[in-house]
Amino acid sequence: MFKLFKICTILFLLVIQSVSGEEKKIIEKDHEWNFYSGMFDFSDDGKRASLFGIQHQNENLIRESFLGTISPVTGFMVTADSATYAYTGVQAQYKIGKLNIIPSFTPGLYGEGNGKDLGHIVEFKSEVQLSLDIFSNSELGFSYNHISNASLGDKNPGANSYMFNFLKRF
């Protein structure tokens, strides 16, 4: 599964390189990418595994609402045990000076690989991320999430994970 992730990343980079200069300016100012790495299910000694992921946010779709600044997000993560989770959902953003508080909810599809059996292919991820603006287009952060199937399956063990994040607007 990690090979597939590397192939997709390479294809994405090739597509970005082939875009003309004017199109590249549009792409660069409208997209935020969150690259993260951490520990999947750190609270389960038997099934914990390192993880790597990437998440995309299209800044053209940000909306101000009574709930704060909200936007859609889409992402993919893979663990060292070849478990995968592809998701899409919504996040809110609250700024307090240089500090950003970003809660999100993202339903997705989970593949067990050689990792933990979460009980169902459909899983729901609730997450909170704290990040600091370090430059005008970059942030460093820390996030915590819980993935659960909301009792869709016969079992619902859930997984708690933490990640270190690097967010960059391209």
C-alpha positions, 0 to 999 in steps of 0.5 A: 500500500505504501508503494501506491502512496508513493506512486500517487505522490509522484504522479501528483508532482508530475502533474503540478510540474506540467502546469503552465506558469499562470495556472501554477499561480492559481494553484499555488495560492488556493491550496493548503496541504497538511503533511503529518506523521505520528502514532496510530492507536497509541493507546493499544500496545499491541496494535500501535503503529507509526503513520504518515498522511497528507490532507488537502484544503481548497481555500476557495471553498472556505466559508464564514458561518456562525460556527466559525470559518469552515471548509471541506478537507480530504486526506489519506493516511497509511500506517507502518502496518499497511492500514489505510484511511481515505477520508473527506469531511469538514473542518472549522478554524478559529484563530487566536493571534498566531494560534489556530484551533482546528476541529474536524469531522471526516467520515472515510473508508478504512483498510485494515492491512496488517493493522488493527481491525476496527470492525467496519470499512466505514469509520468516522474521524473526530480530530482537534489540531493546534497549530502556530503560524510560523510564516505567512504561508506555513504552520506547525502543529500537533493534532489528536484524533479518534477513529470509530465506526459508531457501532456500524460493525459487530465490534467498535474498538476505535483508535486514538492517534496523535500527529505532528503537522506541517501545513503549507499553502501552495 
